[in-house]
Amino acid sequence: MAEWLGKPRVKKEDITQYFQKFPKYCQYFEDSPKVRVHIIIPTEYVEKFRKAVIKKYGNFSAGNSNKALQEVALKWIDENG
């Protein structure tokens, strides 16, 4: 599969009907050009972070961790941007 070089904002409508039958592929192509941020959490905060994610989302997983961090980042951007 080829990515859309030169098209930084891929929308679901840009993806062919065939691939729209596969939601994971659609999500991949929509998310692949987005900015990623890598953070390092100090050791003393890891357990607090884990408990907070479990409290809000029910379990601790990579996806739920990502949701929590994205929520915080977007809130910070809205307040400071």
N, CA, C and O atoms as CSV, one atom per row, in Angstrom:
chain,resi,resn,atom,element,x,y,z
A,1,MET,N,N,0.834,-1.181,0.000
A,1,MET,CA,C,0.000,0.000,0.000
A,1,MET,C,C,0.878,1.243,0.000
A,1,MET,O,O,1.926,1.276,0.645
A,2,ALA,N,N,0.456,2.223,-0.702
A,2,ALA,CA,C,1.190,3.478,-0.751
A,2,ALA,C,C,0.488,4.501,0.125
A,2,ALA,O,O,-0.734,4.484,0.275
A,3,GLU,N,N,1.276,5.382,0.694
A,3,GLU,CA,C,0.693,6.464,1.472
A,3,GLU,C,C,0.498,7.663,0.560
A,3,GLU,O,O,1.054,7.715,-0.537
A,4,TRP,N,N,-0.288,8.622,1.013
A,4,TRP,CA,C,-0.563,9.806,0.215
A,4,TRP,C,C,0.525,10.829,0.470
A,4,TRP,O,O,0.390,11.681,1.347
A,5,LEU,N,N,1.595,10.748,-0.289
A,5,LEU,CA,C,2.669,11.718,-0.148
A,5,LEU,C,C,2.171,13.070,-0.654
A,5,LEU,O,O,1.553,13.156,-1.715
A,6,GLY,N,N,2.437,14.092,0.094
A,6,GLY,CA,C,1.997,15.419,-0.310
A,6,GLY,C,C,0.567,15.729,0.087
A,6,GLY,O,O,0.078,16.817,-0.218
A,7,LYS,N,N,-0.111,14.834,0.741
A,7,LYS,CA,C,-1.482,15.077,1.204
A,7,LYS,C,C,-1.490,14.882,2.718
A,7,LYS,O,O,-1.767,13.784,3.201
A,8,PRO,N,N,-1.187,15.944,3.468
A,8,PRO,CA,C,-1.004,15.795,4.910
A,8,PRO,C,C,-2.271,15.527,5.713
A,8,PRO,O,O,-2.192,15.007,6.826
A,9,ARG,N,N,-3.424,15.867,5.177
A,9,ARG,CA,C,-4.662,15.671,5.938
A,9,ARG,C,C,-5.575,14.698,5.201
A,9,ARG,O,O,-6.442,15.100,4.425
A,10,VAL,N,N,-5.366,13.446,5.451
A,10,VAL,CA,C,-6.169,12.412,4.803
A,10,VAL,C,C,-7.479,12.265,5.573
A,10,VAL,O,O,-7.479,12.127,6.796
A,11,LYS,N,N,-8.588,12.295,4.848
A,11,LYS,CA,C,-9.905,12.094,5.449
A,11,LYS,C,C,-10.453,10.760,4.967
A,11,LYS,O,O,-9.961,10.186,3.995
A,12,LYS,N,N,-11.461,10.285,5.648
A,12,LYS,CA,C,-12.047,9.001,5.272
A,12,LYS,C,C,-12.515,9.007,3.814
A,12,LYS,O,O,-12.433,7.988,3.129
A,13,GLU,N,N,-12.999,10.142,3.349
A,13,GLU,CA,C,-13.482,10.242,1.970
A,13,GLU,C,C,-12.355,10.054,0.952
A,13,GLU,O,O,-12.611,9.671,-0.189
A,14,ASP,N,N,-11.114,10.319,1.356
A,14,ASP,CA,C,-9.967,10.175,0.453
A,14,ASP,C,C,-9.573,8.714,0.257
A,14,ASP,O,O,-8.844,8.384,-0.679
A,15,ILE,N,N,-10.048,7.853,1.126
A,15,ILE,CA,C,-9.671,6.440,1.095
A,15,ILE,C,C,-10.646,5.693,0.188
A,15,ILE,O,O,-11.856,5.914,0.248
A,16,THR,N,N,-10.118,4.820,-0.642
A,16,THR,CA,C,-10.968,4.101,-1.600
A,16,THR,C,C,-12.036,3.283,-0.882
A,16,THR,O,O,-11.862,2.892,0.272
A,17,GLN,N,N,-13.138,3.030,-1.574
A,17,GLN,CA,C,-14.252,2.263,-1.012
A,17,GLN,C,C,-13.795,0.889,-0.530
A,17,GLN,O,O,-14.271,0.393,0.491
A,18,TYR,N,N,-12.872,0.282,-1.267
A,18,TYR,CA,C,-12.393,-1.050,-0.885
A,18,TYR,C,C,-11.773,-1.017,0.507
A,18,TYR,O,O,-12.099,-1.852,1.350
A,19,PHE,N,N,-10.880,-0.057,0.756
A,19,PHE,CA,C,-10.217,-0.001,2.055
A,19,PHE,C,C,-11.146,0.488,3.157
A,19,PHE,O,O,-10.885,0.234,4.333
A,20,GLN,N,N,-12.223,1.182,2.806
A,20,GLN,CA,C,-13.170,1.624,3.826
A,20,GLN,C,C,-13.895,0.449,4.469
A,20,GLN,O,O,-14.504,0.598,5.528
A,21,LYS,N,N,-13.832,-0.714,3.833
A,21,LYS,CA,C,-14.418,-1.926,4.423
A,21,LYS,C,C,-13.581,-2.438,5.591
A,21,LYS,O,O,-14.033,-3.290,6.357
A,22,PHE,N,N,-12.365,-1.920,5.727
A,22,PHE,CA,C,-11.439,-2.352,6.768
A,22,PHE,C,C,-11.144,-1.162,7.686
A,22,PHE,O,O,-10.235,-0.381,7.406
A,23,PRO,N,N,-11.900,-1.016,8.778
A,23,PRO,CA,C,-11.768,0.160,9.644
A,23,PRO,C,C,-10.356,0.397,10.180
A,23,PRO,O,O,-9.934,1.545,10.323
A,24,LYS,N,N,-9.623,-0.680,10.476
A,24,LYS,CA,C,-8.260,-0.503,11.004
A,24,LYS,C,C,-7.352,0.154,9.967
A,24,LYS,O,O,-6.521,0.995,10.310
A,25,TYR,N,N,-7.510,-0.231,8.694
A,25,TYR,CA,C,-6.717,0.394,7.634
A,25,TYR,C,C,-7.084,1.869,7.490
A,25,TYR,O,O,-6.208,2.725,7.361
A,26,CYS,N,N,-8.374,2.157,7.514
A,26,CYS,CA,C,-8.814,3.553,7.419
A,26,CYS,C,C,-8.213,4.374,8.548
A,26,CYS,O,O,-7.696,5.468,8.323
A,27,GLN,N,N,-8.283,3.846,9.761
A,27,GLN,CA,C,-7.736,4.552,10.914
A,27,GLN,C,C,-6.242,4.770,10.753
A,27,GLN,O,O,-5.730,5.840,11.081
A,28,TYR,N,N,-5.535,3.756,10.247
A,28,TYR,CA,C,-4.090,3.885,10.028
A,28,TYR,C,C,-3.795,5.032,9.065
A,28,TYR,O,O,-2.944,5.874,9.354
A,29,PHE,N,N,-4.482,5.077,7.932
A,29,PHE,CA,C,-4.210,6.113,6.940
A,29,PHE,C,C,-4.635,7.498,7.416
A,29,PHE,O,O,-4.032,8.498,7.026
A,30,GLU,N,N,-5.662,7.566,8.251
A,30,GLU,CA,C,-6.063,8.853,8.810
A,30,GLU,C,C,-5.058,9.327,9.859
A,30,GLU,O,O,-4.788,10.523,9.963
A,31,ASP,N,N,-4.507,8.395,10.633
A,31,ASP,CA,C,-3.610,8.755,11.732
A,31,ASP,C,C,-2.144,8.878,11.339
A,31,ASP,O,O,-1.395,9.598,11.999
A,32,SER,N,N,-1.717,8.193,10.282
A,32,SER,CA,C,-0.287,8.139,9.978
A,32,SER,C,C,0.365,9.502,9.751
A,32,SER,O,O,1.518,9.669,10.149
A,33,PRO,N,N,-0.303,10.495,9.133
A,33,PRO,CA,C,0.390,11.774,8.957
A,33,PRO,C,C,0.308,12.703,10.173
A,33,PRO,O,O,0.875,13.796,10.154
A,34,LYS,N,N,-0.385,12.281,11.217
A,34,LYS,CA,C,-0.543,13.145,12.387
A,34,LYS,C,C,0.747,13.202,13.201
A,34,LYS,O,O,1.570,12.288,13.162
A,35,VAL,N,N,0.897,14.293,13.931
A,35,VAL,CA,C,2.075,14.508,14.771
A,35,VAL,C,C,2.041,13.560,15.960
A,35,VAL,O,O,0.988,13.326,16.554
A,36,ARG,N,N,3.191,13.023,16.294
A,36,ARG,CA,C,3.320,12.166,17.465
A,36,ARG,C,C,4.266,12.825,18.456
A,36,ARG,O,O,5.245,13.468,18.075
A,37,VAL,N,N,3.954,12.653,19.737
A,37,VAL,CA,C,4.769,13.222,20.796
A,37,VAL,C,C,5.205,12.092,21.711
A,37,VAL,O,O,4.389,11.274,22.135
A,38,HIS,N,N,6.478,12.053,22.007
A,38,HIS,CA,C,7.028,11.033,22.896
A,38,HIS,C,C,7.332,11.712,24.223
A,38,HIS,O,O,8.045,12.716,24.257
A,39,ILE,N,N,6.798,11.173,25.317
A,39,ILE,CA,C,7.082,11.775,26.624
A,39,ILE,C,C,7.721,10.738,27.538
A,39,ILE,O,O,7.525,9.533,27.381
A,40,ILE,N,N,8.476,11.235,28.479
A,40,ILE,CA,C,9.084,10.386,29.503
A,40,ILE,C,C,8.453,10.788,30.832
A,40,ILE,O,O,8.544,11.942,31.251
A,41,ILE,N,N,7.820,9.834,31.480
A,41,ILE,CA,C,7.168,10.095,32.761
A,41,ILE,C,C,8.135,9.699,33.873
A,41,ILE,O,O,8.641,8.577,33.886
A,42,PRO,N,N,8.394,10.621,34.812
A,42,PRO,CA,C,9.278,10.277,35.924
A,42,PRO,C,C,8.746,9.061,36.692
A,42,PRO,O,O,7.536,8.885,36.835
A,43,THR,N,N,9.642,8.251,37.168
A,43,THR,CA,C,9.303,6.995,37.835
A,43,THR,C,C,8.273,7.173,38.946
A,43,THR,O,O,7.373,6.347,39.102
A,44,GLU,N,N,8.404,8.240,39.710
A,44,GLU,CA,C,7.489,8.432,40.843
A,44,GLU,C,C,6.051,8.734,40.402
A,44,GLU,O,O,5.139,8.690,41.227
A,45,TYR,N,N,5.835,9.036,39.132
A,45,TYR,CA,C,4.491,9.310,38.628
A,45,TYR,C,C,3.868,8.145,37.867
A,45,TYR,O,O,2.679,8.189,37.553
A,46,VAL,N,N,4.625,7.127,37.569
A,46,VAL,CA,C,4.122,6.023,36.744
A,46,VAL,C,C,2.924,5.335,37.393
A,46,VAL,O,O,1.914,5.105,36.728
A,47,GLU,N,N,3.020,5.010,38.659
A,47,GLU,CA,C,1.921,4.307,39.336
A,47,GLU,C,C,0.685,5.201,39.439
A,47,GLU,O,O,-0.438,4.725,39.267
A,48,LYS,N,N,0.883,6.493,39.718
A,48,LYS,CA,C,-0.247,7.431,39.763
A,48,LYS,C,C,-0.919,7.517,38.394
A,48,LYS,O,O,-2.146,7.532,38.296
A,49,PHE,N,N,-0.112,7.572,37.346
A,49,PHE,CA,C,-0.645,7.635,35.985
A,49,PHE,C,C,-1.432,6.370,35.672
A,49,PHE,O,O,-2.535,6.436,35.130
A,50,ARG,N,N,-0.863,5.221,36.013
A,50,ARG,CA,C,-1.525,3.938,35.763
A,50,ARG,C,C,-2.885,3.892,36.466
A,50,ARG,O,O,-3.881,3.491,35.863
A,51,LYS,N,N,-2.929,4.299,37.736
A,51,LYS,CA,C,-4.182,4.292,38.497
A,51,LYS,C,C,-5.206,5.269,37.914
A,51,LYS,O,O,-6.398,4.967,37.867
A,52,ALA,N,N,-4.743,6.428,37.476
A,52,ALA,CA,C,-5.651,7.422,36.889
A,52,ALA,C,C,-6.259,6.914,35.580
A,52,ALA,O,O,-7.442,7.129,35.317
A,53,VAL,N,N,-5.450,6.244,34.766
A,53,VAL,CA,C,-5.959,5.690,33.505
A,53,VAL,C,C,-6.990,4.605,33.795
A,53,VAL,O,O,-8.037,4.561,33.150
A,54,ILE,N,N,-6.705,3.731,34.756
A,54,ILE,CA,C,-7.645,2.666,35.121
A,54,ILE,C,C,-8.949,3.264,35.656
A,54,ILE,O,O,-10.036,2.792,35.322
A,55,LYS,N,N,-8.836,4.304,36.486
A,55,LYS,CA,C,-10.026,4.945,37.055
A,55,LYS,C,C,-10.928,5.517,35.954
A,55,LYS,O,O,-12.150,5.387,36.018
A,56,LYS,N,N,-10.320,6.146,34.952
A,56,LYS,CA,C,-11.121,6.787,33.903
A,56,LYS,C,C,-11.573,5.818,32.817
A,56,LYS,O,O,-12.711,5.900,32.356
A,57,TYR,N,N,-10.693,4.895,32.400
A,57,TYR,CA,C,-10.985,4.052,31.238
A,57,TYR,C,C,-11.224,2.576,31.557
A,57,TYR,O,O,-11.568,1.803,30.663
A,58,GLY,N,N,-11.047,2.175,32.814
A,58,GLY,CA,C,-11.357,0.794,33.178
A,58,GLY,C,C,-10.188,-0.166,33.183
A,58,GLY,O,O,-10.189,-1.135,33.943
A,59,ASN,N,N,-9.190,0.081,32.352
A,59,ASN,CA,C,-7.978,-0.745,32.378
A,59,ASN,C,C,-6.811,0.062,31.829
A,59,ASN,O,O,-6.996,1.117,31.223
A,60,PHE,N,N,-5.626,-0.446,32.047
A,60,PHE,CA,C,-4.416,0.237,31.597
A,60,PHE,C,C,-3.904,-0.461,30.351
A,60,PHE,O,O,-3.456,-1.606,30.406
A,61,SER,N,N,-3.975,0.232,29.239
A,61,SER,CA,C,-3.480,-0.307,27.975
A,61,SER,C,C,-2.807,0.824,27.207
A,61,SER,O,O,-2.923,1.992,27.577
A,62,ALA,N,N,-2.112,0.472,26.151
A,62,ALA,CA,C,-1.458,1.491,25.326
A,62,ALA,C,C,-2.493,2.456,24.752
A,62,ALA,O,O,-2.275,3.668,24.727
A,63,GLY,N,N,-3.610,1.917,24.294
A,63,GLY,CA,C,-4.658,2.768,23.727
A,63,GLY,C,C,-5.248,3.722,24.745
A,63,GLY,O,O,-5.449,4.901,24.453
A,64,ASN,N,N,-5.529,3.219,25.945
A,64,ASN,CA,C,-6.095,4.072,26.987
A,64,ASN,C,C,-5.078,5.087,27.492
A,64,ASN,O,O,-5.444,6.215,27.822
A,65,SER,N,N,-3.814,4.702,27.555
A,65,SER,CA,C,-2.764,5.650,27.935
A,65,SER,C,C,-2.688,6.772,26.913
A,65,SER,O,O,-2.563,7.944,27.267
A,66,ASN,N,N,-2.766,6.400,25.644
A,66,ASN,CA,C,-2.726,7.391,24.575
A,66,ASN,C,C,-3.913,8.350,24.675
A,66,ASN,O,O,-3.749,9.559,24.518
A,67,LYS,N,N,-5.108,7.814,24.935
A,67,LYS,CA,C,-6.297,8.662,25.080
A,67,LYS,C,C,-6.103,9.665,26.214
A,67,LYS,O,O,-6.406,10.848,26.064
A,68,ALA,N,N,-5.596,9.184,27.349
A,68,ALA,CA,C,-5.406,10.048,28.514
A,68,ALA,C,C,-4.405,11.160,28.213
A,68,ALA,O,O,-4.649,12.324,28.531
A,69,LEU,N,N,-3.291,10.803,27.607
A,69,LEU,CA,C,-2.267,11.802,27.307
A,69,LEU,C,C,-2.738,12.778,26.232
A,69,LEU,O,O,-2.421,13.966,26.287
A,70,GLN,N,N,-3.488,12.281,25.261
A,70,GLN,CA,C,-4.014,13.165,24.223
A,70,GLN,C,C,-5.001,14.165,24.829
A,70,GLN,O,O,-4.997,15.345,24.476
A,71,GLU,N,N,-5.838,13.685,25.737
A,71,GLU,CA,C,-6.802,14.562,26.411
A,71,GLU,C,C,-6.083,15.693,27.148
A,71,GLU,O,O,-6.477,16.856,27.059
A,72,VAL,N,N,-5.034,15.337,27.871
A,72,VAL,CA,C,-4.276,16.331,28.632
A,72,VAL,C,C,-3.581,17.320,27.696
A,72,VAL,O,O,-3.606,18.528,27.934
A,73,ALA,N,N,-2.966,16.809,26.640
A,73,ALA,CA,C,-2.247,17.676,25.703
A,73,ALA,C,C,-3.198,18.654,25.016
A,73,ALA,O,O,-2.888,19.839,24.899
A,74,LEU,N,N,-4.353,18.167,24.560
A,74,LEU,CA,C,-5.303,19.048,23.879
A,74,LEU,C,C,-5.857,20.109,24.831
A,74,LEU,O,O,-6.054,21.258,24.437
A,75,LYS,N,N,-6.107,19.722,26.076
A,75,LYS,CA,C,-6.578,20.687,27.073
A,75,LYS,C,C,-5.515,21.762,27.301
A,75,LYS,O,O,-5.834,22.949,27.376
A,76,TRP,N,N,-4.258,21.346,27.411
A,76,TRP,CA,C,-3.160,22.288,27.626
A,76,TRP,C,C,-3.036,23.242,26.438
A,76,TRP,O,O,-2.844,24.444,26.624
A,77,ILE,N,N,-3.146,22.714,25.227
A,77,ILE,CA,C,-3.057,23.551,24.022
A,77,ILE,C,C,-4.190,24.574,24.002
A,77,ILE,O,O,-3.962,25.747,23.704
A,78,ASP,N,N,-5.416,24.133,24.321
A,78,ASP,CA,C,-6.561,25.048,24.341
A,78,ASP,C,C,-6.360,26.170,25.359
A,78,ASP,O,O,-6.713,27.320,25.099
A,79,GLU,N,N,-5.795,25.834,26.512
A,79,GLU,CA,C,-5.594,26.825,27.564
A,79,GLU,C,C,-4.424,27.759,27.280
A,79,GLU,O,O,-4.443,28.911,27.714
A,80,ASN,N,N,-3.417,27.293,26.566
A,80,ASN,CA,C,-2.197,28.075,26.381
A,80,ASN,C,C,-1.943,28.521,24.944
A,80,ASN,O,O,-1.006,29.276,24.684
A,81,GLY,N,N,-2.765,28.061,24.023
A,81,GLY,CA,C,-2.501,28.339,22.610
A,81,GLY,C,C,-3.130,29.547,22.067
A,81,GLY,O,O,-2.960,29.855,20.888
